[in-house]
Amino acid sequence: MRIALVTDAWHPQTNGVVTTLTRMTEGLAARGHEVLVVHPGLFTSIPCPTYPEIRLSVLPGRRLGRMLDHFDPDAVHIPAEGPLGLAGRNWCLRRGRPFTTAYMTRFPDYVRLRTGLPPGVTYRLLRWFHGPAARTMVSTPTLKSELEGLGFANLAFWGRGVDTDLFKPRPKDRIAAPRPLAMYLGRVAVEKNIGAFLDLDLPGSKAVIGDGPALGKLKARHPEVLFLGRKTGLDLAEHLAAADVFVFPSRTDTFGIVLIEAMACGVPVAAYPVAGPVDVVRHGTTGILDQDLGRAARQALELDPAACREYALGFSWEKSVQQFEANLAVRGRT
């Protein structure tokens, strides 16, 4: 089967969306499918306002149309609501092709934090964008219920996985710092609410792995924190496994792949009881969910690392690829 993935989120971005989509393209290819990834690197692009690391394609419709006409996909998936996603949606509608979308990022919350625009306005635009899709894939039951309550239809579950050969318990000496070590890993941006973690009064040390537009401001405000920068591959896994507790202050994630990566390393999680963590973390066993994030972090330190690892083994990228494949709207059988 020929599958076109039309995505505004792709390398060199480093985030859960890109990780997931990369795993899907690899998994689908391994299952014998031909996958075309249409991404911003193939087009003229400009930096995204307030987040220059993200590139936005400029007027991609005509070239995108030629690419899709030539590839003649059996299925089209559109995982993001950006310029390429809109152009791919328009191509499908003009040609009467079924397509699927995904709700992978809480754009209404991100837009509100950056511009003050009420979420209701953005949700109306998102309902319009996703409305014609045969299915809109979501990552957790909580998110599915939330979106149904907001008027979204044709929602289908699509879970996530973790590479448990890469992310596994390792020696703690990769980071030399007073213990216990509390860590955040992810994009360093306003929507991640990292200040809520850095402001906590916790024993030991704090570390942040990642890059993003808020990095300079946070480094200046918190000179006592270890800011370790962007890391990938084995280097990332070794640093993550060196933590004693993984603190996830975000209230706006749809899933949080870093949560299962931390648990796979035997690192318990502290997070707010919100969508994402409530579906991914087993409260009292692999993490603590509490509106008091400091209390959650202190209590999480008492949890069994082996239980975290055992729980994370239940998340599989192979299973995620199978779910994704089953959700696709294939020409002739949607």
MARTI-569865 format. One record per atom (N, C-alpha, C): residue in one letter; x negated, y negated, z negated. Coordinates in steps of 0.001 Angstrom, whole numbers, plus 500000, padded with zeros to 6 digits. Layout:
// residues N
AXYZ;...
END
This chain:
// residues 334
M499150501192500000;M500000500000500000;M499112498755500000;R499507497747500757;R498799496468500788;R499460495520499786;I498681495050498828;I499201494204497759;I498469492874497788;A499212491768497877;A498624490430497840;A498823489839496446;L497741489405495848;L497766488726494557;L497435487261494830;V498421486409494684;V498255484980494969;V498162484264493628;T496941483881493245;T496732483427491874;T495952482122491781;D496437481214490960;D495728479977490651;D494670480185489581;A494699481322488894;A493729481636487840;A492810482748488334;W491519482423488455;W490560483421488927;W489165482974488535;H488194483840488773;H486810483519488472;H486408482218489189;P485566481370488560;P484754481623487364;P485443481312486045;Q486774481077486057;Q487462480896484778;Q487265482143483902;T487170481915482602;T487055483018481646;T488197482901480650;N489180483753480788;N490322483748479880;N491069485073480023;G492082485258479188;G492828486510479204;G493550486765480509;V494020485700481163;V494720485870482437;V493772486435483486;V492581485853483596;V491616486321484595;V491141487735484268;T490909488013482988;T490532489372482592;T491587490374483029;T492848490058482768;T493946490962483114;T494042491167484619;L493993490083485388;L494132490195486836;L492953490937487455;T491765490735486903;T490599491480487391;T490787492974487161;R491264493328485982;R491515494741485684;R492582495321486604;M493598494518486952;M494639495019487839;M494084495271489234;T493280494354489774;T492748494558491122;T491838495781491159;E491025495957490122;E490146497124490067;E490959498413489943;G491962498387489079;G492773499583488858;G493604499956490070;L494157498962490743;L494956499237491939;L494082499787493064;A492885499222493216;A491968499735494237;A491590501180493945;A491379501493492663;A491030502864492283;A492172503836492568;R493400503315492606;R494572504152492905;R494883504200494398;G493972503646495224;G494101503770496672;G494789502620497361;H495104501544496645;H495774500397497262;H494747499421497828;E495148498683498844;E494336497610499404;E494836496302498803;V493967495591498119;V494372494389497386;V493695493161497986;L494487492153498335;L493982490856498769;L494204489865497635;V493121489268497139;V493221488242496100;V493062486879496765;V494107486079496702;V494074484718497233;V493929483781496041;H492787483069495975;H492452482300494779;H491930480917495166;P491796479998494201;P491403478619494531;P490049478496495202;G489140479443494978;G487832479373495598;G487862479442497109;L488980479843497693;L489111479962499143;L489646478685499781;F489923477656498953;F490572476446499442;F489848475214498913;T490094474085499550;T489681472811498967;T490421472644497648;S489701472204496618;S490342472110495309;S489845470882494558;I490605470502493534;I490246469379492675;I490328469840491229;P489621469160490310;P489705469545488902;P491104469281488341;C491550470164487470;C492828469978486792;C492709468832485795;P493632467871485805;P493578466783484826;P493563467329483400;T492681466791482578;T492454467149481170;T491762468500481009;Y491552469254482122;Y490875470545482003;Y490094470803483296;P488968470109483492;P488257470153484785;P487698471519485145;E487560472426484166;E487054473767484485;E488022474539485370;I489283474152485354;I490297474782486200;I490419473992487490;R490368474680488625;R490472474040489927;R491869474247490508;L492413473194491084;L493737473239491700;L493590473120493216;S494153474062493934;S494075474052495393;S494871472883495959;V494317472267497006;V494951471108497629;V495640471529498924;L496960471372498974;L497757471674500165;L497372473012500798;P497516474101500046;P497050475395500569;P498045476109501471;G499249475575501641;G500336476320502262;G500040476873503641;R499501476046504541;R499313476489505924;R498270477607506015;R497124477394505349;R496083478428505404;R496527479693504674;L497181479519503551;L497696480680502822;L498657481471503698;G499531480772504427;G500474481448505309;G499773482285506360;R498702481736506932;R497958482497507947;R497315483743507325;M496790483586506121;M496151484723505459;M497168485833505177;L498326485456504682;L499343486458504350;L499955487060505611;D500139486245506646;D500653486790507910;D499696487855508455;H498416487579508380;H497418488516508898;H497360489784508041;F497415489627506723;F497325490787505820;F498608491609505845;D499752490939506054;D501065491595506113;D501289492503504891;P501366491917503696;P501431492734502480;P502743493490502335;D502646494644501682;D503851495383501302;D504451494831500009;A503614494209499180;A504068493627497921;A503252492369497655;V503910491371497086;V503253490106496732;V503506489846495256;H502425489542494541;H502573489183493129;H501979487800492900;I502718486973492143;I502331485593491878;I502277485410490362;P501084485405489762;P500989485401488307;P500908484028487654;A500866482947488434;A500748481622487831;A501561480617488628;E501984479562487933;E502914478602488518;E502199477358489053;G501039477535489675;G500274476417490208;G500486476216491690;P499641475408492338;P499801475124493776;P499786476370494651;L498879477312494373;L498853478544495170;L500093479386494897;G500500479455493643;G501703480206493314;G502923479656494030;L503040478343494069;L504167477713494751;L504110477984496253;A502921477904496843;A502790478174498276;A503105479637498586;G502654480565497741;G502976481971497945;G504461482237497802;R505087481614496820;R506542481731496631;R507274481245497879;N506863480105498425;N507515479560499613;N507350480480500811;W506149481075500960;W505920482006502076;W506876483185501980;C507026483739500804;C507919484892500619;C509367484524500920;L509804483369500449;L511194482974500658;L511470482701502132;R510537482067502822;R510746481775504244;R510833483051505071;R510087484069504676;R510049485308505455;R510936486401504881;G511676486090503866;G512575487072503279;G511859488231502617;R510656487981502081;R509878489038501436;R510149489044499919;P510359490194499343;P510490490253497890;P509134489998497234;F509152489456496037;F507904489210495315;F508164489281493825;T507090489442493079;T507170489421491621;T506320488276491095;T506666487843489873;T505890486813489189;T505549487332487794;A504814486518487053;A504501486859485663;A504514485586484835;Y504945485719483585;Y504881484605482642;Y503700484892481726;M502538484331482083;M501295484661481387;M500761483512480542;T501296482316480734;T500802481134480033;T501987480277479614;R501935479749478396;R503013478899477889;R502805477452478371;F503058477223479646;F502865475894480194;F503697474820479487;P504937475101479072;P505694474047478380;P504991473530477129;D504372474434476366;D503644474008475178;D502372473255475551;Y501666473733476572;Y500433473082476991;Y500736471665477502;V501790471535478307;V502152470225478856;V502574469279477734;R503326469789476768;R503750468944475645;R502550468426474864;L501581469290474590;L500419468892473810;L499559467869474549;R499547467933475881;R498690467035476647;R499397465767477098;T500722465817477292;T501432464668477854;T502597464186477002;G503078465007476081;G504253464638475303;G505565464964475990;L505518465558477192;L506748465889477917;L507515466975477174;P508810466788476923;P509591467797476184;P509560469151476892;P509420470250476142;P509378471585476762;P510599471906477606;G511762471363477239;G512974471660477997;G512852471292479464;V512153470215479752;V511965469793481145;V511125470826481886;T510026471243481267;T509145472215481918;T509825473559482076;Y510616473974481069;Y511314475256481188;Y512309475246482341;R512946474119482627;R513843474057483781;R513071474304485074;L511876473717485170;L511054473936486353;L510618475398486453;L510286476005485318;L509849477402485336;L510997478342485692;R512202478051485216;R513346478893485619;R513567478805487124;W513396477607487678;W513512477449489135;W512427478249489842;F511178478170489335;F510060478856489982;F510258480364489968;H510589480926488817;H510673482382488672;H512022482955489127;G513028482105489282;G514382482584489574;G514498483523490757;P513857483253491914;P514016484140493077;P513226485443492987;A512353485589491996;A511515486784491911;A512341488028491619;A511948489132492228;A512639490394491940;A512456490775490477;R511278490511489947;R510978490734488535;R509949489715488080;T510106489258486840;T509096488438486186;T508517489256485045;M507221489524485101;M506591490411484125;M506187489636482874;V506457490231481711;V506106489635480423;V505376490674479587;S504565490194478647;S503626491089477977;S504096491661476651;T505153491094476035;T505599491593474742;T507118491551474632;P507703492400473786;P509154492353473556;P509610491012472992;T508813490403472106;T509190489116471529;T509283488042472603;L508314488019473508;L508342487046474594;L509528487296475513;K509833488540475779;K510975488874476624;K512274488346476011;S512463488570474726;S513675488091474052;S513738486568474066;E512604485933473830;E512547484472473817;E512949483899475176;L512394484450476248;L512692483940477582;L514127484232478000;E514645485390477615;E516054485682477904;E516946484646477241;G516602484256476019;G517370483228475328;G517290481874476000;L516254481660476797;L516081480398477521;L516628480464478943;G517284481569479279;G517943481670480575;G517152482332481671;F516013482951481359;F515242483678482376;F515870485056482598;A515827485524483843;A516451486807484195;A515434487729484852;N515830489006485023;N515015490011485721;N513615490149485102;L513571490207483781;L512296490333483079;L511910491800482942;A510613492079483106;A510107493449483017;A508846493467482170;F508666494526481398;F507514494618480497;F506246495038481245;W505152494372480904;W503837494692481447;W502807494465480342;G502304495546479757;G501393495448478627;G499957495176479039;R499080495155478048;R497664494860478263;R496805495982477700;G495526495945478017;G494620496989477561;G493338496419477003;V492414497295476693;V491103496896476180;V490086497962476582;D488878497547476873;D487786498456477201;D487151498900475884;T487560500061475391;T487087500509474086;T485676501100474136;D485117501262475336;D483705501646475440;D482799500427475245;L483280499266475677;L482518498030475503;L482777497414474130;F484053497289473794;F484429496696472515;F484584497812471489;K483592497918470618;K483561498983469620;K482764498497468416;P482882499166467274;P482110498751466088;P480610498812466359;R479903497790465912;R478468497691466092;R477849497100464829;P476520497117464720;P475868496501463557;P476237495022463428;K476300494547462194;K476705493171461930;K475550492179462037;D474348492650462305;D473188491764462260;D472983490955463542;R473912491037464490;R473781490253465735;R473847488760465450;I474545488372464374;I474634486968463969;I474095486842462551;A473060486056462390;A472477485835461065;A473177484637460426;A474033484914459462;A474785483854458791;A475289484392457460;P475517483511456489;P476082483957455209;P477421484661455423;R477626485733454679;R478844486535454801;R479843486162453721;P481142486408454028;P481718486983455255;P481738485973456399;L481744486503457618;L481745485674458823;L483125485709459462;A483767484553459533;A485064484411460202;A484822483859461595;M485487484434462603;M485194484079463991;M486450483754464778;Y486302482783465693;Y487296482534466744;Y486606482777468084;L487296483418468997;L486825483648470357;L487912483254471325;G487567482415472307;G488546482055473319;G488281480676473884;R489230480195474653;R489128478870475243;R489145477815474133;V488248476848474241;V488168475787473239;V488959474599473782;A490246474601473486;A491163473599474027;A492245473292473006;V492919472173473184;V493860471686472186;V494974472684471904;E495429473412472945;E496551474326472750;E496193475537471902;K494908475771471680;K494480476913470872;K494481476604469376;N494674475338469003;N494852474972467593;N493641475374466743;I492449475270467314;I491246475753466641;I490949474975465365;G491362473707465331;G491142472909464134;G491764473515462894;A492883474232463072;A493538474877461928;A492638475935461312;F491798476567462108;F490817477532461609;F489620476820460990;L489069475844461697;L487848475203461233;L488056474398459955;D489276473940459718;D489575473168458511;D489790474044457276;L489854475373457454;L490117476264456318;L488942476280455338;D489278476398454072;D488269476574453028;D488089478077452807;L487092478642453471;L486850480078453411;L485446480346452888;P485239481475452237;P483886481842451819;P483034482210453033;G481720482085452897;G480820482520453960;G480682481508455079;S480789481989456328;S480509481160457507;S481639481266458525;K481637480303459450;K482578480317460571;K481785480241461865;A482288480942462899;A481657480911464216;A482729480781465290;V482378480089466369;V483273479912467521;V482527480358468766;I483137481277469521;I482603481703470812;I483550481212471898;G482999480498472871;G483828480012473964;G483450478599474363;D484086478138475433;D483824476816475977;D485163476199476361;G485166474904476553;G486399474243476937;G486360472763476638;P487403472046477025;P487390470577476943;P487326470016475527;A487686470790474514;A487667470278473136;A486364470596472410;L485403471221473088;L484200471690472409;L483396470547471789;G483127469502472560;G482317468408472053;G482913467756470818;K484204467536470840;K484890466903469713;K484818467774468470;L485035469074468631;L485023469974467478;L483614470144466917;K482613470187467773;K481228470305467303;K480832469081466479;A481264467910466912;A480934466695466175;A481639466651464824;R482846467183464780;R483640467138463548;R483218468216462565;H482665469343463065;H482333470479462208;H480891470932462434;P479915470159461975;P478518470546462173;P478127471802461409;E478934472194460423;E478627473389459632;E478997474680460341;V479720474590461437;V480207475771462160;V479193476206463216;L479054477520463393;L478206478058464457;L478993478055465768;F478650477167466687;F479264477155468009;F478312477895468945;L478705479085469357;L477813479997470065;L477950479940471579;G478904479145472093;G479046478984473530;G479770480141474191;R479811480094475513;R480489481120476301;R479625482368476379;K480238483525476209;K479533484800476281;K480367485796477072;T479688486734477700;T480376487735478511;T479758489108478280;G480476490138478721;G479948491490478749;G479476491999477406;L478357492708477428;L477820493324476217;L477460492276475173;D476924491144475621;D476560490075474694;D477792489611473909;L478902489454474604;L480151489067473947;L480593490130472955;A480587491389473376;A481051492474472516;A480201492589471254;E478891492409471398;E478009492494470237;E478268491368469246;H478496490164469751;H478777489041468868;H480134489196468181;L481132489653468932;L482453489836468343;L482425490884467240;A481719491975467463;A481637493047466472;A480900492608465210;A480127491516465292;A479385491024464136;A480271490272463143;A481504489955463527;A482404489225462635;A482964490141461552;D483374489538460446;D484051490270459369;D485561490100459438;V486011488973460009;V487437488743460232;V487574487874461475;F488553488186462291;F488821487412463501;F490029486523463228;V489835485216463293;V490908484265462987;V491463483712464299;F492759483879464480;F493446483516465723;F494478482439465385;P494100481154465531;P495001480083465089;P496046479660466109;S496015480220467306;S496929479788468362;S498380480124468028;R499257479185468360;R500703479406468274;R501341479436469661;T500520479443470708;T501044479277472065;T500640480383473028;D500062481472472550;D499645482549473448;D500805483502473722;T500803484070474919;T501833485055475254;T501452486456474792;F500160486705474614;F499698488016474151;F498477487865473246;G497331487524473845;G496093487401473085;G495242488653473199;I494635488877474368;I493797490059474571;I492662490107473562;V492175488943473157;V491079488915472178;V491461489604470873;L492757489665470581;L493199490344469357;L492851491832469404;I493158492483470526;I492855493918470594;I491366494154470825;E490677493195471443;E489225493328471555;E488582493295470171;A489056492394469313;A488527492328467951;A488833493606467184;M490074494068467257;M490447495278466531;M489674496490467038;A489423496539468348;A488633497637468906;A487214497636468344;C486722496458467962;C485399496344467339;C485445496631465842;G486615496969465321;G486744497214463899;G486837495942463084;V487237494849463709;V487336493557463029;V488818493234462799;P489277493117461558;P490679492797461280;P491004491358461675;V492286491099461892;V492758489836462439;V493541489052461393;A493372487742461420;A494222486822460665;A494895485899461663;A496224485792461607;A496949484990462589;A498266484527462005;Y498881483604462704;Y500231483178462340;Y501239484233462826;P502382484369462164;P503404485333462604;P504242484767463746;V503631484665464915;V504285484083466084;V504169485058467250;A504889484748468338;A504839485590469539;A503396485796469960;G503083487024470324;G501706487428470590;G501226488257469423;P500749487635468348;P500290488411467192;P501341489343466589;V502610488927466533;V503616489793465891;V503814491087466665;D503505491075467965;D503657492282468774;D502357493071468896;V501224492414468671;V499931493025468942;V499245493525467672;V499443492831466567;V498772493159465310;V499708493950464404;R499197494990463781;R499986495756462798;R499736495129461424;H500711494347460990;H500558493583459747;H500288494504458561;G499262494173457808;G498915494947456627;G497994496116456907;T497792496443458182;T496909497555458563;T495736497089459408;T496032496348460481;T494960495858461357;T494794494350461258;G495635493716460492;G495535492272460338;G496573491762459361;I496494490486459075;I497463489826458206;I498064488659458972;L499390488610459002;L500122487524459652;L500788486692458575;D500453485405458513;D500940484559457434;D500925483112457912;Q501931482336457509;Q501933480914457833;Q500787480190457136;D500260480764456067;D499055480254455412;D497866481000456020;L497203480371456995;L496157481055457751;L494957481390456872;G494670480540455886;G493566480832454982;G493831482071454152;R495043482196453652;R495406483392452890;R495332484627453775;A495787484490455019;A495711485622455948;A494267486060456145;A493352485098456301;A491950485439456538;A491342486131455327;R491635485627454130;R491052486240452923;R491592487649452709;Q492883487848452955;Q493461489178452766;Q492999490151453858;A492804489653455061;A492366490521456162;A490992491119455890;L490175490417455134;L488845490934454798;L488903492237454009;E490051492523453393;E490199493729452576;E490668494936453385;L490981494744454658;L491542495824455471;L490450496768455976;D490873497961456366;D489958499025456787;D489571498847458258;P488295498604458569;P487868498465459967;P488187499693460819;A488122500893460216;A488407502116460975;A489851502149461441;A490765501630460630;A492178501584461025;A492380500624462197;C491628499524462200;C491700498582463318;C491268499262464617;R490153499960464552;R489627500657465726;R490606501713466221;E491142502506465322;E492068503578465697;E493309503012466383;Y493814501921465867;Y495008501297466448;Y494716500771467864;A493551500145468049;A493217499568469349;A493052500628470423;L492721501842470041;L492564502919471019;L493869503229471749;G494996502765471211;G496283502989471861;G496560502039473015;F495694501032473193;F495870500082474295;F494969500496475449;S495547500686476621;S494812501221477757;S495037500363479002;W493945500023479692;W494094499316480962;W494721500212482024;E494472501511481944;E495090502429482898;E496612502378482785;K497104502374481554;K498545502282481342;K499082500942481844;S498323499880481626;S498731498559482090;S498837498519483605;V497878499112484300;V497910499155485771;V499130499939486247;Q499440501049485596;Q500612501846485974;Q501895501043485809;Q502007500296484725;Q503195499468484504;Q503292498377485563;F502165497743485858;F502142496690486870;F502580497238488222;E502018498358488616;E502343498978489901;E503831499304489989;A504390499862488899;A505807500235488891;A506721499017488974;N506261497874488491;N507068496646488500;N507069495923489845;L506111496218490712;L506006495498491971;L507261495650492820;A507605494588493526;A508712494614494467;A508152494939495848;V508360496176496299;V507772496636497560;V508758496435498687;R508254495930499795;R509091495699500973;R509842496986501348;G511137496903501439;G511950498068501778;G512483498812500575;R511899498559499377;R512427499154498137;R512049498251496966;T512875497293496654;T512588496348495588;T513017496909494232;
END
